């Protein structure tokens, strides 16, 4: 990846974090499910948080 492209990505992430207020949430789920989820995220090279966020956004969008 070109160095300037990396800087663009970092800048975009920082801007996003400035505009989106984040909060914490805690879920209780079966340990095995969480372990499988984390392993699948790791295998795909994505964070568990980003996947969970996209899944929640999709659910909210579908349900309204």
PDBQT receptor file of N, H, CA, C and O in Angstrom, charges set to zero:
ATOM      1  N   UNK A   1       0.858  -1.177   0.000  1.00  0.00    +0.000 N 
ATOM      2  CA  UNK A   1       0.000   0.000   0.000  1.00  0.00    +0.000 C 
ATOM      3  C   UNK A   1       0.897   1.231   0.000  1.00  0.00    +0.000 C 
ATOM      4  O   UNK A   1       1.872   1.297   0.749  1.00  0.00    +0.000 OA
ATOM      5  N   UNK A   2       0.569   2.191  -0.831  1.00  0.00    +0.000 N 
ATOM      6  H   UNK A   2      -0.223   2.137  -1.439  1.00  0.00    +0.000 HD
ATOM      7  CA  UNK A   2       1.340   3.422  -0.894  1.00  0.00    +0.000 C 
ATOM      8  C   UNK A   2       1.219   4.176   0.423  1.00  0.00    +0.000 C 
ATOM      9  O   UNK A   2       0.177   4.151   1.079  1.00  0.00    +0.000 OA
ATOM     10  N   UNK A   3       2.288   4.836   0.790  1.00  0.00    +0.000 N 
ATOM     11  H   UNK A   3       3.134   4.856   0.257  1.00  0.00    +0.000 HD
ATOM     12  CA  UNK A   3       2.316   5.556   2.063  1.00  0.00    +0.000 C 
ATOM     13  C   UNK A   3       1.204   6.609   2.139  1.00  0.00    +0.000 C 
ATOM     14  O   UNK A   3       0.565   6.756   3.181  1.00  0.00    +0.000 OA
ATOM     15  N   UNK A   4       0.969   7.345   1.038  1.00  0.00    +0.000 N 
ATOM     16  H   UNK A   4       1.488   7.225   0.192  1.00  0.00    +0.000 HD
ATOM     17  CA  UNK A   4      -0.063   8.379   1.049  1.00  0.00    +0.000 C 
ATOM     18  C   UNK A   4      -1.456   7.770   1.224  1.00  0.00    +0.000 C 
ATOM     19  O   UNK A   4      -2.319   8.371   1.864  1.00  0.00    +0.000 OA
ATOM     20  N   UNK A   5      -1.678   6.583   0.659  1.00  0.00    +0.000 N 
ATOM     21  H   UNK A   5      -0.977   6.095   0.139  1.00  0.00    +0.000 HD
ATOM     22  CA  UNK A   5      -2.971   5.905   0.821  1.00  0.00    +0.000 C 
ATOM     23  C   UNK A   5      -3.198   5.555   2.296  1.00  0.00    +0.000 C 
ATOM     24  O   UNK A   5      -4.301   5.729   2.814  1.00  0.00    +0.000 OA
ATOM     25  N   UNK A   6      -2.161   5.067   2.964  1.00  0.00    +0.000 N 
ATOM     26  H   UNK A   6      -1.265   4.927   2.543  1.00  0.00    +0.000 HD
ATOM     27  CA  UNK A   6      -2.250   4.754   4.388  1.00  0.00    +0.000 C 
ATOM     28  C   UNK A   6      -2.609   5.978   5.214  1.00  0.00    +0.000 C 
ATOM     29  O   UNK A   6      -3.416   5.901   6.141  1.00  0.00    +0.000 OA
ATOM     30  N   UNK A   7      -2.004   7.106   4.870  1.00  0.00    +0.000 N 
ATOM     31  H   UNK A   7      -1.349   7.168   4.117  1.00  0.00    +0.000 HD
ATOM     32  CA  UNK A   7      -2.311   8.352   5.586  1.00  0.00    +0.000 C 
ATOM     33  C   UNK A   7      -3.761   8.777   5.350  1.00  0.00    +0.000 C 
ATOM     34  O   UNK A   7      -4.419   9.286   6.257  1.00  0.00    +0.000 OA
ATOM     35  N   UNK A   8      -4.254   8.565   4.126  1.00  0.00    +0.000 N 
ATOM     36  H   UNK A   8      -3.719   8.151   3.389  1.00  0.00    +0.000 HD
ATOM     37  CA  UNK A   8      -5.652   8.902   3.819  1.00  0.00    +0.000 C 
ATOM     38  C   UNK A   8      -6.602   8.060   4.661  1.00  0.00    +0.000 C 
ATOM     39  O   UNK A   8      -7.605   8.558   5.171  1.00  0.00    +0.000 OA
ATOM     40  N   UNK A   9      -6.273   6.780   4.800  1.00  0.00    +0.000 N 
ATOM     41  H   UNK A   9      -5.458   6.375   4.387  1.00  0.00    +0.000 HD
ATOM     42  CA  UNK A   9      -7.118   5.888   5.591  1.00  0.00    +0.000 C 
ATOM     43  C   UNK A   9      -7.138   6.323   7.048  1.00  0.00    +0.000 C 
ATOM     44  O   UNK A   9      -8.201   6.398   7.664  1.00  0.00    +0.000 OA
ATOM     45  N   UNK A  10      -5.962   6.609   7.599  1.00  0.00    +0.000 N 
ATOM     46  H   UNK A  10      -5.098   6.548   7.099  1.00  0.00    +0.000 HD
ATOM     47  CA  UNK A  10      -5.875   7.049   8.994  1.00  0.00    +0.000 C 
ATOM     48  C   UNK A  10      -6.655   8.337   9.190  1.00  0.00    +0.000 C 
ATOM     49  O   UNK A  10      -7.375   8.480  10.178  1.00  0.00    +0.000 OA
ATOM     50  N   UNK A  11      -6.522   9.280   8.259  1.00  0.00    +0.000 N 
ATOM     51  H   UNK A  11      -5.937   9.164   7.457  1.00  0.00    +0.000 HD
ATOM     52  CA  UNK A  11      -7.252  10.548   8.358  1.00  0.00    +0.000 C 
ATOM     53  C   UNK A  11      -8.763  10.310   8.346  1.00  0.00    +0.000 C 
ATOM     54  O   UNK A  11      -9.497  10.910   9.131  1.00  0.00    +0.000 OA
ATOM     55  N   UNK A  12      -9.223   9.431   7.449  1.00  0.00    +0.000 N 
ATOM     56  H   UNK A  12      -8.627   8.944   6.811  1.00  0.00    +0.000 HD
ATOM     57  CA  UNK A  12     -10.657   9.137   7.359  1.00  0.00    +0.000 C 
ATOM     58  C   UNK A  12     -11.168   8.507   8.648  1.00  0.00    +0.000 C 
ATOM     59  O   UNK A  12     -12.256   8.839   9.117  1.00  0.00    +0.000 OA
ATOM     60  N   UNK A  13     -10.386   7.602   9.218  1.00  0.00    +0.000 N 
ATOM     61  H   UNK A  13      -9.501   7.333   8.838  1.00  0.00    +0.000 HD
ATOM     62  CA  UNK A  13     -10.801   6.970  10.477  1.00  0.00    +0.000 C 
ATOM     63  C   UNK A  13     -10.871   7.982  11.614  1.00  0.00    +0.000 C 
ATOM     64  O   UNK A  13     -11.787   7.932  12.435  1.00  0.00    +0.000 OA
ATOM     65  N   UNK A  14      -9.916   8.892  11.665  1.00  0.00    +0.000 N 
ATOM     66  H   UNK A  14      -9.172   8.932  10.998  1.00  0.00    +0.000 HD
ATOM     67  CA  UNK A  14      -9.928   9.913  12.712  1.00  0.00    +0.000 C 
ATOM     68  C   UNK A  14     -11.121  10.841  12.552  1.00  0.00    +0.000 C 
ATOM     69  O   UNK A  14     -11.755  11.211  13.539  1.00  0.00    +0.000 OA
ATOM     70  N   UNK A  15     -11.431  11.216  11.325  1.00  0.00    +0.000 N 
ATOM     71  H   UNK A  15     -10.916  10.915  10.523  1.00  0.00    +0.000 HD
ATOM     72  CA  UNK A  15     -12.588  12.069  11.080  1.00  0.00    +0.000 C 
ATOM     73  C   UNK A  15     -13.874  11.355  11.478  1.00  0.00    +0.000 C 
ATOM     74  O   UNK A  15     -14.765  11.955  12.080  1.00  0.00    +0.000 OA
ATOM     75  N   UNK A  16     -13.964  10.082  11.141  1.00  0.00    +0.000 N 
ATOM     76  H   UNK A  16     -13.240   9.594  10.653  1.00  0.00    +0.000 HD
ATOM     77  CA  UNK A  16     -15.139   9.296  11.495  1.00  0.00    +0.000 C 
ATOM     78  C   UNK A  16     -15.301   9.247  13.011  1.00  0.00    +0.000 C 
ATOM     79  O   UNK A  16     -16.406   9.410  13.529  1.00  0.00    +0.000 OA
ATOM     80  N   UNK A  17     -14.196   9.023  13.719  1.00  0.00    +0.000 N 
ATOM     81  H   UNK A  17     -13.298   8.891  13.299  1.00  0.00    +0.000 HD
ATOM     82  CA  UNK A  17     -14.279   8.915  15.167  1.00  0.00    +0.000 C 
ATOM     83  C   UNK A  17     -14.670  10.247  15.806  1.00  0.00    +0.000 C 
ATOM     84  O   UNK A  17     -15.221  10.264  16.907  1.00  0.00    +0.000 OA
ATOM     85  N   UNK A  18     -14.389  11.366  15.127  1.00  0.00    +0.000 N 
ATOM     86  H   UNK A  18     -13.941  11.352  14.233  1.00  0.00    +0.000 HD
ATOM     87  CA  UNK A  18     -14.780  12.666  15.654  1.00  0.00    +0.000 C 
ATOM     88  C   UNK A  18     -16.273  12.904  15.503  1.00  0.00    +0.000 C 
ATOM     89  O   UNK A  18     -16.874  13.614  16.309  1.00  0.00    +0.000 OA
ATOM     90  N   UNK A  19     -16.875  12.314  14.475  1.00  0.00    +0.000 N 
ATOM     91  H   UNK A  19     -16.387  11.737  13.820  1.00  0.00    +0.000 HD
ATOM     92  CA  UNK A  19     -18.275  12.592  14.192  1.00  0.00    +0.000 C 
ATOM     93  C   UNK A  19     -19.227  11.562  14.796  1.00  0.00    +0.000 C 
ATOM     94  O   UNK A  19     -20.420  11.832  14.934  1.00  0.00    +0.000 OA
ATOM     95  N   UNK A  20     -18.722  10.407  15.150  1.00  0.00    +0.000 N 
ATOM     96  H   UNK A  20     -17.753  10.188  15.037  1.00  0.00    +0.000 HD
ATOM     97  CA  UNK A  20     -19.582   9.364  15.713  1.00  0.00    +0.000 C 
ATOM     98  C   UNK A  20     -19.292   9.185  17.200  1.00  0.00    +0.000 C 
ATOM     99  O   UNK A  20     -18.183   8.825  17.594  1.00  0.00    +0.000 OA
ATOM    100  N   UNK A  21     -20.297   9.440  18.004  1.00  0.00    +0.000 N 
ATOM    101  H   UNK A  21     -21.198   9.733  17.684  1.00  0.00    +0.000 HD
ATOM    102  CA  UNK A  21     -20.146   9.205  19.434  1.00  0.00    +0.000 C 
ATOM    103  C   UNK A  21     -20.281   7.708  19.672  1.00  0.00    +0.000 C 
ATOM    104  O   UNK A  21     -21.237   7.085  19.210  1.00  0.00    +0.000 OA
ATOM    105  N   UNK A  22     -19.348   7.145  20.377  1.00  0.00    +0.000 N 
ATOM    106  H   UNK A  22     -18.571   7.651  20.752  1.00  0.00    +0.000 HD
ATOM    107  CA  UNK A  22     -19.350   5.704  20.655  1.00  0.00    +0.000 C 
ATOM    108  C   UNK A  22     -19.705   5.469  22.128  1.00  0.00    +0.000 C 
ATOM    109  O   UNK A  22     -19.477   6.326  22.981  1.00  0.00    +0.000 OA
ATOM    110  N   UNK A  23     -20.257   4.312  22.396  1.00  0.00    +0.000 N 
ATOM    111  H   UNK A  23     -20.442   3.615  21.703  1.00  0.00    +0.000 HD
ATOM    112  CA  UNK A  23     -20.563   3.908  23.754  1.00  0.00    +0.000 C 
ATOM    113  C   UNK A  23     -20.245   2.427  23.889  1.00  0.00    +0.000 C 
ATOM    114  O   UNK A  23     -20.062   1.735  22.888  1.00  0.00    +0.000 OA
ATOM    115  N   UNK A  24     -20.181   1.952  25.094  1.00  0.00    +0.000 N 
ATOM    116  H   UNK A  24     -20.330   2.514  25.907  1.00  0.00    +0.000 HD
ATOM    117  CA  UNK A  24     -19.915   0.534  25.348  1.00  0.00    +0.000 C 
ATOM    118  C   UNK A  24     -21.213  -0.224  25.536  1.00  0.00    +0.000 C 
ATOM    119  O   UNK A  24     -22.225   0.326  25.971  1.00  0.00    +0.000 OA
ATOM    120  N   UNK A  25     -21.155  -1.504  25.198  1.00  0.00    +0.000 N 
ATOM    121  H   UNK A  25     -20.333  -1.951  24.845  1.00  0.00    +0.000 HD
ATOM    122  CA  UNK A  25     -22.303  -2.393  25.390  1.00  0.00    +0.000 C 
ATOM    123  C   UNK A  25     -21.757  -3.753  25.794  1.00  0.00    +0.000 C 
ATOM    124  O   UNK A  25     -20.692  -4.168  25.335  1.00  0.00    +0.000 OA
ATOM    125  N   UNK A  26     -22.479  -4.429  26.638  1.00  0.00    +0.000 N 
ATOM    126  H   UNK A  26     -23.343  -4.092  27.011  1.00  0.00    +0.000 HD
ATOM    127  CA  UNK A  26     -22.049  -5.750  27.107  1.00  0.00    +0.000 C 
ATOM    128  C   UNK A  26     -23.125  -6.768  26.781  1.00  0.00    +0.000 C 
ATOM    129  O   UNK A  26     -24.307  -6.549  27.046  1.00  0.00    +0.000 OA
ATOM    130  N   UNK A  27     -22.701  -7.886  26.203  1.00  0.00    +0.000 N 
ATOM    131  H   UNK A  27     -21.741  -8.064  25.988  1.00  0.00    +0.000 HD
ATOM    132  CA  UNK A  27     -23.609  -8.986  25.889  1.00  0.00    +0.000 C 
ATOM    133  C   UNK A  27     -23.156 -10.229  26.640  1.00  0.00    +0.000 C 
ATOM    134  O   UNK A  27     -21.960 -10.428  26.856  1.00  0.00    +0.000 OA
ATOM    135  N   UNK A  28     -24.087 -11.046  27.028  1.00  0.00    +0.000 N 
ATOM    136  H   UNK A  28     -25.058 -10.885  26.853  1.00  0.00    +0.000 HD
ATOM    137  CA  UNK A  28     -23.777 -12.354  27.594  1.00  0.00    +0.000 C 
ATOM    138  C   UNK A  28     -24.219 -13.383  26.573  1.00  0.00    +0.000 C 
ATOM    139  O   UNK A  28     -25.403 -13.493  26.254  1.00  0.00    +0.000 OA
ATOM    140  N   UNK A  29     -23.246 -14.142  26.059  1.00  0.00    +0.000 N 
ATOM    141  H   UNK A  29     -22.284 -14.053  26.318  1.00  0.00    +0.000 HD
ATOM    142  CA  UNK A  29     -23.514 -15.154  25.044  1.00  0.00    +0.000 C 
ATOM    143  C   UNK A  29     -22.726 -16.402  25.373  1.00  0.00    +0.000 C 
ATOM    144  O   UNK A  29     -21.780 -16.357  26.159  1.00  0.00    +0.000 OA
ATOM    145  N   UNK A  30     -23.112 -17.518  24.775  1.00  0.00    +0.000 N 
ATOM    146  H   UNK A  30     -23.881 -17.555  24.137  1.00  0.00    +0.000 HD
ATOM    147  CA  UNK A  30     -22.362 -18.747  25.017  1.00  0.00    +0.000 C 
ATOM    148  C   UNK A  30     -20.881 -18.580  24.647  1.00  0.00    +0.000 C 
ATOM    149  O   UNK A  30     -20.555 -18.048  23.586  1.00  0.00    +0.000 OA
ATOM    150  N   UNK A  31     -20.002 -19.037  25.526  1.00  0.00    +0.000 N 
ATOM    151  H   UNK A  31     -20.268 -19.469  26.388  1.00  0.00    +0.000 HD
ATOM    152  CA  UNK A  31     -18.563 -18.900  25.336  1.00  0.00    +0.000 C 
ATOM    153  C   UNK A  31     -18.119 -19.473  23.989  1.00  0.00    +0.000 C 
ATOM    154  O   UNK A  31     -17.322 -18.852  23.285  1.00  0.00    +0.000 OA
ATOM    155  N   UNK A  32     -18.628 -20.648  23.627  1.00  0.00    +0.000 N 
ATOM    156  H   UNK A  32     -19.275 -21.153  24.199  1.00  0.00    +0.000 HD
ATOM    157  CA  UNK A  32     -18.223 -21.295  22.378  1.00  0.00    +0.000 C 
ATOM    158  C   UNK A  32     -18.570 -20.418  21.169  1.00  0.00    +0.000 C 
ATOM    159  O   UNK A  32     -17.779 -20.312  20.231  1.00  0.00    +0.000 OA
ATOM    160  N   UNK A  33     -19.738 -19.799  21.192  1.00  0.00    +0.000 N 
ATOM    161  H   UNK A  33     -20.380 -19.885  21.953  1.00  0.00    +0.000 HD
ATOM    162  CA  UNK A  33     -20.150 -18.924  20.100  1.00  0.00    +0.000 C 
ATOM    163  C   UNK A  33     -19.196 -17.738  19.971  1.00  0.00    +0.000 C 
ATOM    164  O   UNK A  33     -18.784 -17.385  18.865  1.00  0.00    +0.000 OA
ATOM    165  N   UNK A  34     -18.853 -17.134  21.084  1.00  0.00    +0.000 N 
ATOM    166  H   UNK A  34     -19.188 -17.420  21.982  1.00  0.00    +0.000 HD
ATOM    167  CA  UNK A  34     -17.943 -15.992  21.070  1.00  0.00    +0.000 C 
ATOM    168  C   UNK A  34     -16.563 -16.405  20.566  1.00  0.00    +0.000 C 
ATOM    169  O   UNK A  34     -15.947 -15.681  19.785  1.00  0.00    +0.000 OA
ATOM    170  N   UNK A  35     -16.078 -17.555  21.005  1.00  0.00    +0.000 N 
ATOM    171  H   UNK A  35     -16.579 -18.144  21.639  1.00  0.00    +0.000 HD
ATOM    172  CA  UNK A  35     -14.772 -18.036  20.553  1.00  0.00    +0.000 C 
ATOM    173  C   UNK A  35     -14.779 -18.282  19.040  1.00  0.00    +0.000 C 
ATOM    174  O   UNK A  35     -13.816 -17.941  18.353  1.00  0.00    +0.000 OA
ATOM    175  N   UNK A  36     -15.852 -18.867  18.527  1.00  0.00    +0.000 N 
ATOM    176  H   UNK A  36     -16.634 -19.143  19.085  1.00  0.00    +0.000 HD
ATOM    177  CA  UNK A  36     -15.968 -19.114  17.092  1.00  0.00    +0.000 C 
ATOM    178  C   UNK A  36     -16.063 -17.799  16.315  1.00  0.00    +0.000 C 
ATOM    179  O   UNK A  36     -15.476 -17.659  15.242  1.00  0.00    +0.000 OA
ATOM    180  N   UNK A  37     -16.806 -16.842  16.866  1.00  0.00    +0.000 N 
ATOM    181  H   UNK A  37     -17.282 -16.956  17.738  1.00  0.00    +0.000 HD
ATOM    182  CA  UNK A  37     -16.942 -15.530  16.236  1.00  0.00    +0.000 C 
ATOM    183  C   UNK A  37     -15.598 -14.821  16.147  1.00  0.00    +0.000 C 
ATOM    184  O   UNK A  37     -15.234 -14.303  15.092  1.00  0.00    +0.000 OA
ATOM    185  N   UNK A  38     -14.861 -14.798  17.250  1.00  0.00    +0.000 N 
ATOM    186  H   UNK A  38     -15.157 -15.220  18.108  1.00  0.00    +0.000 HD
ATOM    187  CA  UNK A  38     -13.551 -14.156  17.263  1.00  0.00    +0.000 C 
ATOM    188  C   UNK A  38     -12.589 -14.844  16.297  1.00  0.00    +0.000 C 
ATOM    189  O   UNK A  38     -11.809 -14.180  15.614  1.00  0.00    +0.000 OA
ATOM    190  N   UNK A  39     -12.644 -16.169  16.242  1.00  0.00    +0.000 N 
ATOM    191  H   UNK A  39     -13.277 -16.709  16.797  1.00  0.00    +0.000 HD
ATOM    192  CA  UNK A  39     -11.770 -16.915  15.328  1.00  0.00    +0.000 C 
ATOM    193  C   UNK A  39     -12.111 -16.604  13.877  1.00  0.00    +0.000 C 
ATOM    194  O   UNK A  39     -11.215 -16.442  13.049  1.00  0.00    +0.000 OA
ATOM    195  N   UNK A  40     -13.400 -16.521  13.564  1.00  0.00    +0.000 N 
ATOM    196  H   UNK A  40     -14.128 -16.653  14.237  1.00  0.00    +0.000 HD
ATOM    197  CA  UNK A  40     -13.824 -16.214  12.203  1.00  0.00    +0.000 C 
ATOM    198  C   UNK A  40     -13.403 -14.801  11.807  1.00  0.00    +0.000 C 
ATOM    199  O   UNK A  40     -12.968 -14.575  10.678  1.00  0.00    +0.000 OA
ATOM    200  N   UNK A  41     -13.531 -13.858  12.726  1.00  0.00    +0.000 N 
ATOM    201  H   UNK A  41     -13.884 -14.042  13.643  1.00  0.00    +0.000 HD
ATOM    202  CA  UNK A  41     -13.109 -12.484  12.458  1.00  0.00    +0.000 C 
ATOM    203  C   UNK A  41     -11.604 -12.429  12.222  1.00  0.00    +0.000 C 
ATOM    204  O   UNK A  41     -11.133 -11.776  11.291  1.00  0.00    +0.000 OA
ATOM    205  N   UNK A  42     -10.868 -13.112  13.063  1.00  0.00    +0.000 N 
ATOM    206  H   UNK A  42     -11.250 -13.643  13.819  1.00  0.00    +0.000 HD
ATOM    207  CA  UNK A  42      -9.413 -13.149  12.925  1.00  0.00    +0.000 C 
ATOM    208  C   UNK A  42      -9.005 -13.752  11.585  1.00  0.00    +0.000 C 
ATOM    209  O   UNK A  42      -8.109 -13.244  10.911  1.00  0.00    +0.000 OA
ATOM    210  N   UNK A  43      -9.668 -14.835  11.210  1.00  0.00    +0.000 N 
ATOM    211  H   UNK A  43     -10.396 -15.247  11.757  1.00  0.00    +0.000 HD
ATOM    212  CA  UNK A  43      -9.376 -15.503   9.941  1.00  0.00    +0.000 C 
ATOM    213  C   UNK A  43      -9.598 -14.559   8.765  1.00  0.00    +0.000 C 
ATOM    214  O   UNK A  43      -8.851 -14.596   7.788  1.00  0.00    +0.000 OA
ATOM    215  N   UNK A  44     -10.621 -13.715   8.857  1.00  0.00    +0.000 N 
ATOM    216  H   UNK A  44     -11.227 -13.685   9.651  1.00  0.00    +0.000 HD
ATOM    217  CA  UNK A  44     -10.947 -12.787   7.782  1.00  0.00    +0.000 C 
ATOM    218  C   UNK A  44     -10.181 -11.472   7.880  1.00  0.00    +0.000 C 
ATOM    219  O   UNK A  44     -10.250 -10.637   6.978  1.00  0.00    +0.000 OA
ATOM    220  N   UNK A  45      -9.452 -11.294   8.979  1.00  0.00    +0.000 N 
ATOM    221  H   UNK A  45      -9.396 -11.972   9.712  1.00  0.00    +0.000 HD
ATOM    222  CA  UNK A  45      -8.655 -10.080   9.144  1.00  0.00    +0.000 C 
ATOM    223  C   UNK A  45      -9.455  -8.837   9.474  1.00  0.00    +0.000 C 
ATOM    224  O   UNK A  45      -9.075  -7.728   9.100  1.00  0.00    +0.000 OA
ATOM    225  N   UNK A  46     -10.559  -9.020  10.171  1.00  0.00    +0.000 N 
ATOM    226  H   UNK A  46     -10.869  -9.921  10.475  1.00  0.00    +0.000 HD
ATOM    227  CA  UNK A  46     -11.397  -7.892  10.579  1.00  0.00    +0.000 C 
ATOM    228  C   UNK A  46     -11.603  -7.936  12.086  1.00  0.00    +0.000 C 
ATOM    229  O   UNK A  46     -11.473  -8.989  12.709  1.00  0.00    +0.000 OA
ATOM    230  N   UNK A  47     -11.923  -6.794  12.663  1.00  0.00    +0.000 N 
ATOM    231  H   UNK A  47     -12.029  -5.938  12.156  1.00  0.00    +0.000 HD
ATOM    232  CA  UNK A  47     -12.154  -6.771  14.107  1.00  0.00    +0.000 C 
ATOM    233  C   UNK A  47     -13.562  -7.258  14.422  1.00  0.00    +0.000 C 
ATOM    234  O   UNK A  47     -14.497  -7.057  13.647  1.00  0.00    +0.000 OA
ATOM    235  N   UNK A  48     -13.689  -7.893  15.558  1.00  0.00    +0.000 N 
ATOM    236  H   UNK A  48     -12.929  -8.057  16.187  1.00  0.00    +0.000 HD
ATOM    237  CA  UNK A  48     -14.998  -8.364  16.006  1.00  0.00    +0.000 C 
ATOM    238  C   UNK A  48     -15.951  -7.181  16.174  1.00  0.00    +0.000 C 
ATOM    239  O   UNK A  48     -17.138  -7.289  15.865  1.00  0.00    +0.000 OA
ATOM    240  N   UNK A  49     -15.437  -6.066  16.656  1.00  0.00    +0.000 N 
ATOM    241  H   UNK A  49     -14.472  -5.979  16.907  1.00  0.00    +0.000 HD
ATOM    242  CA  UNK A  49     -16.263  -4.879  16.849  1.00  0.00    +0.000 C 
ATOM    243  C   UNK A  49     -16.845  -4.378  15.530  1.00  0.00    +0.000 C 
ATOM    244  O   UNK A  49     -18.029  -4.048  15.458  1.00  0.00    +0.000 OA
ATOM    245  N   UNK A  50     -16.017  -4.318  14.488  1.00  0.00    +0.000 N 
ATOM    246  H   UNK A  50     -15.055  -4.586  14.547  1.00  0.00    +0.000 HD
ATOM    247  CA  UNK A  50     -16.512  -3.810  13.207  1.00  0.00    +0.000 C 
ATOM    248  C   UNK A  50     -17.574  -4.730  12.617  1.00  0.00    +0.000 C 
ATOM    249  O   UNK A  50     -18.541  -4.258  12.020  1.00  0.00    +0.000 OA
ATOM    250  N   UNK A  51     -17.401  -6.037  12.781  1.00  0.00    +0.000 N 
ATOM    251  H   UNK A  51     -16.616  -6.420  13.267  1.00  0.00    +0.000 HD
ATOM    252  CA  UNK A  51     -18.398  -6.984  12.280  1.00  0.00    +0.000 C 
ATOM    253  C   UNK A  51     -19.698  -6.844  13.067  1.00  0.00    +0.000 C 
ATOM    254  O   UNK A  51     -20.780  -6.801  12.483  1.00  0.00    +0.000 OA
ATOM    255  N   UNK A  52     -19.590  -6.772  14.384  1.00  0.00    +0.000 N 
ATOM    256  H   UNK A  52     -18.711  -6.807  14.859  1.00  0.00    +0.000 HD
ATOM    257  CA  UNK A  52     -20.781  -6.621  15.221  1.00  0.00    +0.000 C 
ATOM    258  C   UNK A  52     -21.521  -5.334  14.870  1.00  0.00    +0.000 C 
ATOM    259  O   UNK A  52     -22.749  -5.319  14.787  1.00  0.00    +0.000 OA
ATOM    260  N   UNK A  53     -20.768  -4.256  14.663  1.00  0.00    +0.000 N 
ATOM    261  H   UNK A  53     -19.770  -4.268  14.730  1.00  0.00    +0.000 HD
ATOM    262  CA  UNK A  53     -21.389  -2.976  14.311  1.00  0.00    +0.000 C 
ATOM    263  C   UNK A  53     -22.145  -3.077  12.989  1.00  0.00    +0.000 C 
ATOM    264  O   UNK A  53     -23.265  -2.579  12.876  1.00  0.00    +0.000 OA
ATOM    265  N   UNK A  54     -21.547  -3.712  11.998  1.00  0.00    +0.000 N 
ATOM    266  H   UNK A  54     -20.637  -4.116  12.089  1.00  0.00    +0.000 HD
ATOM    267  CA  UNK A  54     -22.212  -3.861  10.700  1.00  0.00    +0.000 C 
ATOM    268  C   UNK A  54     -23.445  -4.765  10.802  1.00  0.00    +0.000 C 
ATOM    269  O   UNK A  54     -24.459  -4.505  10.154  1.00  0.00    +0.000 OA
ATOM    270  N   UNK A  55     -23.359  -5.815  11.605  1.00  0.00    +0.000 N 
ATOM    271  H   UNK A  55     -22.535  -6.025  12.132  1.00  0.00    +0.000 HD
ATOM    272  CA  UNK A  55     -24.513  -6.699  11.800  1.00  0.00    +0.000 C 
ATOM    273  C   UNK A  55     -25.674  -5.944  12.468  1.00  0.00    +0.000 C 
ATOM    274  O   UNK A  55     -26.832  -6.104  12.081  1.00  0.00    +0.000 OA
ATOM    275  N   UNK A  56     -25.353  -5.129  13.463  1.00  0.00    +0.000 N 
ATOM    276  H   UNK A  56     -24.413  -4.999  13.778  1.00  0.00    +0.000 HD
ATOM    277  CA  UNK A  56     -26.381  -4.359  14.160  1.00  0.00    +0.000 C 
ATOM    278  C   UNK A  56     -26.989  -3.331  13.222  1.00  0.00    +0.000 C 
ATOM    279  O   UNK A  56     -28.207  -3.159  13.203  1.00  0.00    +0.000 OA
ATOM    280  N   UNK A  57     -26.153  -2.640  12.438  1.00  0.00    +0.000 N 
ATOM    281  H   UNK A  57     -25.163  -2.780  12.453  1.00  0.00    +0.000 HD
ATOM    282  CA  UNK A  57     -26.672  -1.665  11.468  1.00  0.00    +0.000 C 
ATOM    283  C   UNK A  57     -27.621  -2.338  10.475  1.00  0.00    +0.000 C 
ATOM    284  O   UNK A  57     -28.673  -1.785  10.154  1.00  0.00    +0.000 OA
ATOM    285  N   UNK A  58     -27.257  -3.524   9.990  1.00  0.00    +0.000 N 
ATOM    286  H   UNK A  58     -26.403  -3.973  10.251  1.00  0.00    +0.000 HD
ATOM    287  CA  UNK A  58     -28.097  -4.247   9.057  1.00  0.00    +0.000 C 
ATOM    288  C   UNK A  58     -29.428  -4.631   9.680  1.00  0.00    +0.000 C 
ATOM    289  O   UNK A  58     -30.473  -4.505   9.041  1.00  0.00    +0.000 OA
ATOM    290  N   UNK A  59     -29.400  -5.096  10.916  1.00  0.00    +0.000 N 
ATOM    291  H   UNK A  59     -28.552  -5.198  11.435  1.00  0.00    +0.000 HD
ATOM    292  CA  UNK A  59     -30.625  -5.467  11.617  1.00  0.00    +0.000 C 
ATOM    293  C   UNK A  59     -31.545  -4.273  11.789  1.00  0.00    +0.000 C 
ATOM    294  O   UNK A  59     -32.742  -4.354  11.513  1.00  0.00    +0.000 OA
ATOM    295  N   UNK A  60     -30.976  -3.155  12.251  1.00  0.00    +0.000 N 
ATOM    296  H   UNK A  60     -30.004  -3.089  12.475  1.00  0.00    +0.000 HD
ATOM    297  CA  UNK A  60     -31.764  -1.940  12.453  1.00  0.00    +0.000 C 
ATOM    298  C   UNK A  60     -32.363  -1.469  11.139  1.00  0.00    +0.000 C 
ATOM    299  O   UNK A  60     -33.522  -1.058  11.095  1.00  0.00    +0.000 OA
ATOM    300  N   UNK A  61     -31.582  -1.526  10.072  1.00  0.00    +0.000 N 
ATOM    301  H   UNK A  61     -30.640  -1.860  10.108  1.00  0.00    +0.000 HD
ATOM    302  CA  UNK A  61     -32.063  -1.118   8.759  1.00  0.00    +0.000 C 
ATOM    303  C   UNK A  61     -33.207  -2.022   8.272  1.00  0.00    +0.000 C 
ATOM    304  O   UNK A  61     -34.184  -1.532   7.705  1.00  0.00    +0.000 OA
ATOM    305  N   UNK A  62     -33.089  -3.310   8.490  1.00  0.00    +0.000 N 
ATOM    306  H   UNK A  62     -32.295  -3.707   8.951  1.00  0.00    +0.000 HD
ATOM    307  CA  UNK A  62     -34.116  -4.255   8.061  1.00  0.00    +0.000 C 
ATOM    308  C   UNK A  62     -35.411  -4.119   8.873  1.00  0.00    +0.000 C 
ATOM    309  O   UNK A  62     -36.513  -4.184   8.328  1.00  0.00    +0.000 OA
ATOM    310  N   UNK A  63     -35.251  -3.932  10.169  1.00  0.00    +0.000 N 
ATOM    311  H   UNK A  63     -34.356  -3.879  10.612  1.00  0.00    +0.000 HD
ATOM    312  CA  UNK A  63     -36.413  -3.893  11.055  1.00  0.00    +0.000 C 
ATOM    313  C   UNK A  63     -37.043  -2.501  11.097  1.00  0.00    +0.000 C 
ATOM    314  O   UNK A  63     -38.257  -2.347  11.232  1.00  0.00    +0.000 OA
ATOM    315  N   UNK A  64     -36.189  -1.511  10.979  1.00  0.00    +0.000 N 
ATOM    316  H   UNK A  64     -35.203  -1.636  10.870  1.00  0.00    +0.000 HD
ATOM    317  CA  UNK A  64     -36.679  -0.133  10.934  1.00  0.00    +0.000 C 
ATOM    318  C   UNK A  64     -36.678   0.471  12.269  1.00  0.00    +0.000 C 
ATOM    319  O   UNK A  64     -37.060   1.632  12.421  1.00  0.00    +0.000 OA
TER     320      UNK A  64
